[in-house]
Amino acid sequence: MNDYLVRGTALEGKVRAFAVISTAITEELRQRHGTTPTATAALGRTVAAGLMMGAMLKGEEKLTLQVKGGGPIGQIVVDANAKGEVRGYADHPDVDLPLKASGKLDVSGAVGTDGFLYVVKDLGLKEPYRGSVPIHSGELAEDFTYYFAQSEQTPSAVALGVLVDIDYTVKVAGGFIIQLLPGLTNREIGELEEVLAKLPSVTSLLDSGKNVEQILQSILPSIQIMEKSEVSFRCKCSRERVEAALLSLGGQELQEMLDEEGSAEVVCHFCNEAYRFDSNDLQGMINPS
């Protein structure tokens, strides 16, 4: 099954919902970055959040999520846009922690709880929108829930999950965001909270074979799916961009690089693609003629 995202509304437009399956994207990131199961889960959860928050944007708008919780995984960075494209990385993809007493991956231990979740949105305006909240749980879904309540004043229920198989591959990954809009009665809010409290984890639902439409239907029987779209991993790096970055260093630094190393290799943080420039390439940059 290809990764995809759905967007819908319920309760006469007083609730909006997003849900995504991002298994293939998370597996590609695992392979590209060589993530441990714990890092796979942390990065995959952030990617699922980024895809759904990207779906809240329009046109050429895009956003960057930065998770800086002070834990051993370091910083997690995810870029996403309104077209359903995403990329991401963790500073230390090799972080490996013992399982928690419950037998679950210790994502909060890897992420940490001494830092902030940052959201930067490029909406095509003069300055980007910037929001941040302290990280409370490190499990990420709760932290994004807190972000929506505090920075966007939109009460939301966020579920994010990654199930890693015994061979360390990604079995399922995805999540949902339910947002409460003005006009809901206390009774409607209470009923929704009751349903969410009894809901199994999003990974167990996906692993049981349910698709994201069925998951939303089980939460919101009146859901109307407004849009279904594919989502994909995409990095903007290229050899041309890397060459431009090297040229910006200036002739003197390039000459030092040539004299000391004889070549240059630049690795993209987001996709782990390596771009190699041999001595002839460097010489051509130093003396374009």
N, C-alpha and C positions, 0 to 999 in steps of 0.2 A: 504494500500500500504506500502510495506517495504521501509525503507530508502535506498537510493542508490545514487551513484555518477557517472557522466559520464565525459569523457575526449575526446576532439576532436580537430581538426585543420581546418582552413579555409584559403581562399585566397592563395592557393598553398603553404600552410605551413608557411605563414607569420604571422598568428595569431593562438594562441593556446587558448583553452577555457576549463574551468572546471565548472561544475554545480552540485549542491547537493540538495537533499531533506532530511531534518534531523528532521522531525516532531516528530517521535517516540522517538528519542534520546533526544530531547529537553523536551518532556513530561516526560520521565523517570527521567531526571535531576530535573525537577520541583517537581516531587513527592518525590524524594530522599532528596532534600534539602529544600523543602517547600518554594520555591521562590515566591515572590510577582510578579505580572505581569511585573513590570519594571525590576526587577532582572532577570526574565525569559527571557525577550527580550535581555538584555545585555549579559547574559551567552549564550543564544542560538545563537546570532549573532557571538560571539567569537568561539563557537563550529563549526558553519558552515565554518568559515574561516579556523579553524584548520584542518578540514577534507579535504578541497580543497588543502591546503598547504601540508598536509600529502601525497596527491596524486601526488605531485611533487617530492616526494622522491622515493627511491628504496630499495628493500630488507628489511633489518632490521633497516633502518634509521628511526629516530623519531624526533619530535620537541616539544618544550614547548612554548606556548604563555603566556605572562604576561602583563596584562593591569593594569597599575598603574596610574590612572588619578587624584588621590587626592580627588575623590568624595566620598559620603557617602557609596557607595557599597564596598569600599575598593579595594582590589586586586582581579582581575579575573584571574584564571589560567586554562589553557587547555593543556592537553597532547594529541598528535595525532601521528599516524605512517603511514607507507606506506601500511599497511594492511587494512586501513579503520577503525581502532579502535580509539576511543576517550573517554576521561573522562574530567571532569572539575568541578570547584566550584567557588563561590564568597565568599569573607570574610563575607559579611553581606547580606545574601539572603533575609532578611526581610525588606530591604530598601523599603520605600514606598513614592513616590512623587506625587503631584497633576499632572493631565494631562496638557500638554502644551495647549496654546491657540488654536492650530490646532486640539485639541482632541486626539493627539497622545501621546504615553507613553514618558516620559521624560528620555530617556536613557542617553543623554548627561549630564543631571543634576545629574544622579546617578553615572556615570563614572567619570565626571570631566574633566577639560582640563588643569590641572596643574600637568603634569607628563609625563610618557613615555610608549610607547608600545615596549616591548622587545620580540625578537624572538631568541630562542636558538635551534640550530639544532645539533643533534648527528648523524654525518655522518660516524661514525666508525673510525674517525681519532684520533690522539693523543689528540687534544683539540677540543671542540665543536665550531661550528660557532656561533657567537653572533652578533646580529644586533639590533639597537634601533632607534626610532625616537620620537620626541616630539608628544604628543597627541594634535591635533588641534581642532577637532570637538567634540569628545566624542561619536559621533554617530556610530563610529567604522568602517563602510564601507569606509568612507573618510580617516580614519586613516590608514587602511590597504593599500588603494590606495597610500597614501603618503609613506608608508614603502617600497612598491615595487619600486617606482620611486627613492627613496633616497638610500636605502640600497642594492637593487638588480639591480638598473639601468634598470628596465624593466617597461616601461609605461603600466599601467594596469587600467582596470575599474572593480571595486569591488562593488557588490550589496549583501547586507545581510539583512535578514528580519525574524521576528517572529510575527505571528498574534495570539494574546491571545483571547480566546473566553470569553463570558460573565460569564461563570462558572470558569474562570481562567485557564482552560486547554489550551493546545497548539493546535490551529486549523491547522496552517501550519507553517513550518520553513524551511529555505534553503537559497540559494544564488548562485551567479555565479562570476567567475573571467575571464575576457577577457584580454589576454596579447598580446601586439604588439611586433613583432619580427623584426629584421632588414630586409629591402627590401620593406617595405610598401611605396607607394607613398603618397604625400600630399593629393591627391584627395581621395585615399582609406581611409586615416585617417579621413579626413573631413566627408566622407559619414558615416563612423562608428560612429563618434561623434554625427552626426545628428540623427542617429537611436537611440542611447543611450539616448540622450536628450529628446526624445519623448516617451521613453519606460515607461509604468506604473511601479509602485513599484513591486518588486519581490513577495511580499506577496499577492498583488492583483492578479497577474498572477497565482500564485499557487492556490489561493482561488477560482479563476474562473474555475479551473479544468485543467489547462495546466500542462503538465509534463515538466521536465527540458530540455528534448530534444527539445520540441516545443518552449520553451523560447529561447534556443540558436539558433534554426532555424529562429526565428523572428528577431534576431539580425544579424545573419550570415547565409544567405540563402545557402552559399556554404559549410556549416559545414559538416565535415565527423566525425562521432562518432567512435573513435578508441577503446574505452573501456567503459564498464558499469560494475560496481561492487557494492556489498552491503557494507554498512557502519553500524557500530554498537557501542553501548556503551560497554566499557569493562574496568574494574578496575583490577589492578595487585595485589591488597591487598589480604591477606589470613591470617588465624589464625597463620600459621607457621611463616610468615614474621613478624607479630606483636609480637609473642613470642620471635623471635630472637632480635627484637628491645628492648624488655623489658630485656632480658638477657644481652644486651650490657650496661645496666645501672649499672650492678655490684651487688654483693650480699648485700652490705650495704644498698644501696638505696632500693632494693627490700624488705629487712627486715623492713626498716622504713615504706614502703608502707603497708606491712602486719600488722605491729603494729598499724599504725594510721588509716588505712582504712579497713583492713581486706580483701580487694579485689582490683582489678584493672579493669578499663574499658577504652579501647582505641577506639576512633572513627576515621575512615578514612575520611580525608578532602574531597577526591574525590567522594566517593560513599555514605558517611554517614553511612556505616555499622559499628555497634558497636561490639567489641570483648571483652567479659567479662572473667576475670580470677579470680576464687574464691580462698579462703585461701589455699586449697589443691594444686591448680595450682602454686601459688606463693611459697609455701613451697617446692614443687618439683623443682622449678627453683633455689631456694637458696641452697638446699641440693639434688643434682641430684641422689645421691646414695639411 
